[in-house]
Amino acid sequence: MNKIFLVLLAAIAFQANADPIWIEQNKLVGDIGGWRAYAKEKAAPVSPTSSVNFTLPQAIDRAWRNQLDWTNYLPGSESISNYSILSSAQRSALQQRYAIAYETTKAYYELVLLKEKLAYMENVLDAVAAASELTNRMFKVGNTNQLNQLKQQNELYKKQLEFKALQTKYEETRERFLQRMNFDASDTQFEVDRRLPNPPNFSRQLTDRERKAIDFGTINNPASVQVRSNARIAHQAYLNLHQAALKYKNEILPNQKKISEEKLLRYNAMLIDVFHLLEDAEDQSKLVMRYIDANAALLTQSARLEKALIDAQMDFSNINSR
């Protein structure tokens, strides 16, 4: 484990010599692995040897091969400076290409999100299970009341149901992704990435061409107004989500880490008991899962923005070529 885990072991050893009650509590927590919630990152589960990692670029490429109108798609057309030279069918195929990329990205990251959240949810479940077991033992020897025991049991039951619901959602999402990819029997043993990529430190900047394309200017065509409005909405949503993801990554999670370290110091000084640490471990995992949600929303919105921008640029080229 990491440095925090070693500090915890030292604290446990010190307090075990000082108070026999701590021996029982800390031995149980160590036995069930409850302290792993303090680790920066849980070890990756071992996948079956027959499974193959399936990346997002591979998923998009496969979706293009299966769904894109290759008869009318002009390779490299996404890089040209003037979309007006494309035929109507070619423009439609190019828009379809970005739509397929967006929908595939959305489906892929939804699956990765659930996979990553399942790993962290195990930490939450471990912490609640430890608290419930400790409360049961303390109740038997008269160190706590039945109200606390029942509260901890109910909390454990609720978390077990939440974990099972998350597992079911992951399995259903995996099946839908399998169908979207049009896999045959030989492809079903696949694994998506274990975790989402970190959000970029800097937001995507619009090019001059893109800024012009989303500007309303003097257009009075309702369809064009809608296309450009959608692009502006997509861009603003992307900026908001980027800011939120970075807020979690750079401020909220580091602050929570400091809170956890402070509680560990208080625990070492025997100012709080083990239950406070278990509650903190659960809080920490909840924040991590909120960060996962924010990061997944940003990644999906990034693909949606690319689609909205190409629609706006194509509309801009068409109007200015008339």
Order of alpha helices (4+ residues) and beta strands (2+ residues): alpha-alpha-beta-alpha-alpha-alpha-beta-alpha-alpha-alpha-alpha
